[in-house]
Structure formats: C-alpha cells, structure tokens
Amino acid sequence: MSELMSSIDQRTKLVGENRLELLMFKLGSRHIFALNVFKIREVITVPVMNQMPGSHQHLSGVTNYRGKSIPIIDLRSAIKMSINQEQYQPANVIITEYNRSVQGFLIGEVIRIVNTSWSDIQPPPSTVGKNNYLTAITQIEIEDRNELVEIIDVEKVLAEIVEYDTTISEEVLDNSVTSHLVGKKVLIVDDSATARWQIRETLSQLGLEIIEVNDGLKALKLLKSWAEAGKIVTDEILMMFTDAEMPEMDGYRLTSEVRQDPRMSDLFVALNTSLSGSFNEAMVEKVGCNRFISKFQPDLLVDVVQQRMRQILDAGN
C-alpha cells in the first residue's frame, strides 16, 4: 500500500496553495469517505491486534506500529454506521496523526488519492443535523461518474473516545493580564464543531467572548465587512485562532489574505491545528501567522491569548 501514498515533500507543496489531497475509501457500503492525506502516515493491511478488556466500544484493539503501541479504532462503528460483520470485513488500516497522537482506523476498500482544491470542498448540508461525523463534502469524478465524497470529522470521533480536559493550569494564568481579557472578543475559525467547542470552553473561562466561523472564506468576509464599515478590525477582536484545513479557504490562505489587506494586516493570528511537524512551523513563517499550536492544549491556548494581551498593554505604556 506504500506506493499509494505520496511523499511528505510532494504533499506539503499543496498546503498554502488552497489545495489538498484526499485518500478515498469505503466502509462496506456504497458511500465514499475521505481523509486528508496530510494527516495520514501510511495505509497498511489489518495487523494483529491485542484486545484490551474494558476498553471503549469503538476500540478494536492495540497493535505494535514501528515499535510503539497504538490504538486501532473501528471507524465504521465510531461514526455510527450499522455493522453486518458477514458483509463487511475491514481490509486496511489508515495510520494517522492527530493532535500529537498516532492511531489507526479500520477501513474497507481503498479507492485512490485525489488532488483537489479547498474551494471545491463544501460544508455538509444543514439537513444532515448536528450529530453527523462529517466536516465537509465534495464531488469527485470516479470512473466517469461524479460521486459524493464525505470527509470525516476525525476530531469528533476521537473526542468521543478520549475525553478532552479543558482545565487551565493555575501556574499558566497571569493575573496581571487576565483581568484585562474580560469582555474581549476572539474569532475562532474551524470547520470542526468539536474543535470550536474545545477552544470556546477553554477561553470562556477567562471571560472572553467567542465569535465562531466554520470556514476560512466566511472569516475573511466577516473581517472585510468590518473594515468596509469603517471599523478597526483589531478593535473588534483581540485575535483570531484558525484551523489549517477548512472548506472554501484553508487557514494558510486566510492568513495570507489578512496580511495583504492593510486594513487588517496587523491582526494577531494563531494557527491552531491537528497537523503537526516542522512543516507547519515553516508555513506559519511563510504566510505570517504569529503563533502555531498543535491541538488540543488548553494551557497553550491561554498562553497565546495572554501573549497578545501583553503586547497591547505594553504598547499602551
């Protein structure tokens, strides 16, 4: 399966160009699902797994992957698809890295990798309800037919298996700064409702007001609407947290657009993403983000907000 995966260098060239690659696969039905290739380490056949008594119902077991024990999650079960074991037997495992952790997802048939644009990726329709496990959908031509491809919200899947703690460590809080945060507004841009909830639950403890947007293009339109109304963007919000991967416009392009507009170019932007590695740090410098944070780290979120507030206080002295 290794020949199916692009090299890291080839994949990273797409990021920052508002493009992505999707690995498409099935879960024992006609539906086609996908994950962003940039979060995938490799695809392997189903390995030998050790069962863990008392483990979560969606955890199929633990396996040894490159010298480390990692959990293997039954993706079909996790997204609440009905399971007929006689008709569906997982054939492959996608090894992924999210939020600084490595895990595998049991899947069925792998279709192929497709190169597409974030502008062609759309949020799921509101008719699917809030309990769906999708961050986006798109249309991809497969065997001369346009097929609907559903992009899975892995952060939501993981959040239901591993509970995230939004507690802020006391030693992180700087009381000389936090008192100035009450009532300040922060813009959160992320296509995952789970990720937005995590940030909101953390920062609201500081008395911050949260504005939420679920894609980069909507965020840019909101910022421009303030500027066009004669408002100073940095007076409207303290800062912006943005995900890297989003429908319509990714976080890199969003940041680049902000930096190119003199009406908002000095906005403090923090990239908050489940992608990790030195590449992201290079992209942060390239497009002009102020900080890069790997999800989900409550203390780091608070540290970034306090950093921004200190800058404002120092500038006023």
C-alpha positions in Angstrom: 0.0 0.0 0.0 3.0 2.3 0.4 3.1 3.2 -3.3 -0.4 4.7 -2.9 0.9 7.4 -0.5 2.7 10.5 -1.8 5.9 11.6 -0.2 5.7 14.3 2.5 7.6 16.7 0.3 5.1 16.3 -2.6 2.1 16.6 -0.3 3.3 19.7 1.6 3.7 21.6 -1.7 -0.1 21.7 -1.9 -0.6 23.3 1.5 -0.7 27.1 1.3 -1.9 26.8 -2.3 -5.5 26.2 -1.1 -5.2 22.6 -2.3 -5.3 19.3 -0.7 -5.1 15.5 -1.4 -7.8 13.2 -0.2 -7.5 9.5 0.4 -10.8 8.0 -0.6 -12.1 4.7 0.8 -15.2 2.7 1.7 -16.6 1.3 4.9 -18.6 -1.6 3.5 -21.3 0.4 1.8 -21.6 2.4 -1.5 -20.8 5.6 0.4 -17.3 7.1 -0.3 -15.4 8.6 2.6 -12.2 10.5 2.7 -9.4 11.8 5.0 -6.8 14.5 4.2 -3.6 12.7 3.1 -1.5 15.2 5.0 -2.7 13.6 8.3 -2.0 10.1 7.2 1.3 8.4 7.8 0.5 5.3 5.8 -2.0 2.6 4.9 -1.4 -1.0 6.0 -3.3 -4.2 5.9 -5.1 -5.1 9.1 -2.4 -6.1 11.6 -2.5 -8.5 14.6 -4.3 -6.7 17.4 -4.4 -7.3 21.2 -7.8 -6.9 22.8 -8.0 -4.5 25.8 -10.5 -5.6 28.4 -12.8 -2.7 29.4 -11.7 -0.5 26.5 -14.0 1.8 24.6 -16.6 0.1 22.4 -15.1 1.6 19.2 -11.6 0.4 20.0 -10.8 -2.8 18.1 -7.5 -3.4 19.9 -4.0 -2.3 20.2 -1.1 -3.1 17.8 2.6 -2.5 17.6 3.4 0.1 15.0 7.0 0.9 14.4 8.0 0.0 17.9 5.1 1.7 19.7 1.7 0.5 20.8 -1.1 2.4 19.1 -4.9 2.1 19.3 -6.9 0.8 16.4 -10.4 2.3 16.0 -13.3 0.8 14.1 -14.2 3.8 12.0 -17.5 2.4 10.8 -18.6 1.8 14.4 -17.3 5.1 15.5 -19.4 7.1 13.0 -22.5 5.1 13.9 -22.9 3.1 10.7 -24.7 -0.1 11.1 -22.4 -3.2 11.0 -23.1 -6.5 9.4 -20.0 -8.5 10.1 -20.9 -11.1 7.4 -21.0 -8.4 4.7 -18.2 -6.1 5.9 -14.7 -7.2 7.0 -12.1 -4.4 7.3 -9.3 -4.9 4.9 -7.0 -2.0 5.7 -5.9 0.4 8.5 -5.2 4.1 8.0 -2.4 5.2 10.3 -3.0 8.8 11.2 -1.5 11.6 13.4 -4.0 14.0 15.0 -3.4 16.3 17.9 0.1 14.9 18.6 -1.2 11.3 18.9 -0.9 8.4 16.5 -3.8 6.0 15.9 -5.2 3.6 13.3 -8.6 3.5 11.7 -10.1 0.2 10.4 -11.5 0.8 6.9 -12.6 -1.3 3.9 -11.6 -0.8 0.3 -9.1 1.9 -0.6 -10.1 3.7 -3.8 -7.4 6.2 -4.6 -5.9 9.6 -3.8 -7.3 12.7 -5.5 -5.8 16.2 -5.7 -8.4 18.9 -5.3 -9.0 22.5 -4.2 -10.4 23.6 -0.9 -12.7 25.8 -2.9 -14.4 22.7 -4.1 -14.9 21.4 -0.6 -18.2 22.4 0.9 -19.6 22.2 4.5 -22.2 19.3 4.9 -25.8 20.5 4.3 -27.7 21.6 7.4 -30.2 18.9 6.7 -27.8 16.2 8.0 -28.2 17.5 11.5 -25.6 18.3 14.2 -24.9 14.7 15.1 -23.2 13.8 11.8 -19.5 12.9 11.6 -18.6 15.0 8.6 -16.6 18.2 8.3 -17.2 18.6 4.6 -18.4 17.0 1.4 -17.2 17.3 -2.2 -17.9 15.9 -5.7 -15.1 13.7 -7.3 -15.2 12.1 -10.7 -14.7 8.3 -10.3 -15.0 6.0 -13.3 -16.7 8.7 -15.4 -19.3 9.5 -12.7 -19.5 12.3 -10.3 -19.6 10.8 -6.8 -20.3 12.4 -3.5 -17.3 12.1 -1.1 -17.9 12.6 2.6 -14.9 13.9 4.6 -14.9 12.6 8.2 -14.6 14.7 11.3 -11.8 12.7 12.9 -11.6 15.2 15.8 -15.2 14.5 16.7 -14.5 10.7 16.5 -11.5 11.0 18.8 -13.3 13.3 21.2 -16.0 10.7 21.8 -13.3 8.1 22.6 -10.8 10.2 24.5 -12.3 12.9 26.7 -10.6 16.2 26.4 -9.9 18.1 29.6 -10.4 21.9 29.3 -9.0 22.7 32.7 -6.4 25.5 32.8 -3.4 25.1 35.0 -3.2 27.7 37.7 0.5 28.3 37.1 -0.2 29.4 33.5 -2.5 32.2 34.5 -1.0 35.7 34.7 -3.4 37.7 36.9 -1.9 41.0 35.8 -3.1 40.1 32.3 -6.2 38.0 32.7 -8.1 40.9 34.3 -7.8 42.8 31.0 -9.3 39.9 29.0 -12.8 40.0 30.4 -15.2 41.1 27.6 -12.6 40.9 24.8 -13.6 39.1 21.7 -11.8 36.3 19.9 -12.6 34.9 16.5 -12.4 31.1 16.1 -12.3 29.7 12.6 -12.6 25.9 12.4 -14.8 23.5 10.4 -14.9 21.1 13.3 -17.7 21.8 15.8 -15.7 19.7 18.3 -12.6 21.8 17.9 -14.6 25.1 18.2 -16.2 23.7 21.4 -12.8 22.9 22.9 -11.5 26.4 22.3 -14.7 28.0 23.4 -14.8 26.0 26.7 -11.2 26.9 27.4 -11.2 30.6 26.6 -14.6 31.4 28.1 -13.1 30.6 31.5 -11.1 33.8 31.0 -14.2 35.9 30.4 -13.6 36.1 26.7 -16.4 36.4 24.2 -16.2 34.0 21.3 -17.2 34.5 17.7 -17.3 31.3 15.7 -17.0 30.7 11.9 -16.7 27.4 10.2 -14.6 28.1 7.2 -11.9 30.5 6.1 -13.8 32.3 3.4 -16.6 33.2 5.8 -14.0 34.5 8.3 -12.4 36.7 5.6 -15.8 38.1 4.5 -16.6 38.9 8.2 -13.2 40.7 8.7 -13.7 42.6 5.4 -17.2 43.6 6.3 -15.9 45.3 9.5 -13.2 47.1 7.5 -15.7 48.2 4.9 -18.0 49.6 7.6 -15.1 51.7 8.8 -14.4 49.6 11.9 -10.9 48.9 13.1 -10.6 45.1 13.0 -8.2 44.9 15.9 -10.7 46.9 18.0 -13.4 44.4 17.1 -11.4 41.3 18.1 -8.4 40.7 20.2 -7.1 38.0 17.9 -8.0 35.1 15.6 -7.5 31.3 16.0 -7.7 29.5 12.7 -7.5 25.9 11.7 -5.3 24.9 8.8 -7.7 22.7 6.9 -11.2 24.1 6.1 -13.7 24.1 3.2 -13.7 27.0 0.8 -10.4 28.5 2.1 -7.7 27.0 4.3 -6.1 28.7 7.2 -2.9 29.5 5.3 -4.7 31.3 2.5 -6.9 33.1 5.1 -3.8 34.4 6.9 -2.1 35.4 3.7 -5.2 37.3 2.6 -5.3 39.1 6.0 -1.7 40.1 5.8 -2.1 41.5 2.3 -5.0 43.8 3.4 -3.6 46.9 5.1 -7.0 47.4 6.9 -6.4 44.2 8.9 -2.7 43.3 8.3 -1.7 43.7 12.0 -4.4 41.3 13.3 -2.8 38.7 15.6 -3.3 35.2 14.0 -2.7 31.9 15.7 -2.8 28.7 13.7 -4.4 26.0 15.8 -4.3 22.7 14.0 -4.2 19.0 14.4 -1.5 18.9 11.8 1.9 18.8 13.4 5.6 18.9 12.5 8.3 21.3 11.3 6.5 21.9 8.0 3.7 23.8 9.8 6.2 26.0 11.5 7.7 26.8 8.1 4.2 27.6 6.7 3.5 29.8 9.7 6.5 31.9 8.9 5.8 31.9 5.2 2.2 33.2 5.5 2.7 35.4 8.6 1.0 33.7 11.5 2.0 34.9 14.9 1.9 31.6 16.6 1.4 27.9 15.8 -0.3 25.5 18.3 -1.0 21.8 17.9 -4.5 20.9 19.1 -5.6 20.4 21.8 -3.7 22.1 24.6 -5.7 24.4 26.9 -2.7 25.9 28.6 -1.1 26.9 25.3 -4.4 28.5 24.1 -4.3 30.6 27.3 -0.6 31.4 26.8 -1.2 32.7 23.3 -4.2 34.9 24.4 -2.1 36.3 27.3 0.8 36.9 24.9 -1.5 39.0 22.7 -2.9 40.9 25.6 0.6 41.7 26.9 1.5 43.2 23.5 -1.4 45.5 23.7 -0.7 46.5 27.3 3.0 47.1 26.5 2.1 49.2 23.5 -0.2 51.4 25.7 2.6 52.1 28.2 
